[in-house]
Amino acid sequence: MADEQESSDRRPRGSLAVSLIAIAVAVLPIAYVLLSGPAVWLFQHGYGRGILPLIYKPMIWLEQSGTTIGRLVAWYWSLWK
């Protein structure tokens, strides 16, 4: 009887993978945006001149768009300059 209860309390292995994927999908875009600030600092100090503009091209486009979100990006980047 204890074995039946113990086996019913365990989550299937597939649900762990789904949970990890869901966390990654939620965290990676946030990390991308937040790490753009340190990338601005690196770029300003001469590092990553070839690769950083390629990696952050969508953020650069957004910042130059003049939209509200673009102005927020510009403000955030100004904190790193």
Secondary structure, DSSP 8 states (H G I E B T S, - for coil): -HHHHHHHHS--HHHHHHHHHHHHHHHHHHHHHHHHHHHHHHHHTTSSTTTHHHHTHHHHHHHHT-SHHHHHHHHHHHTT-
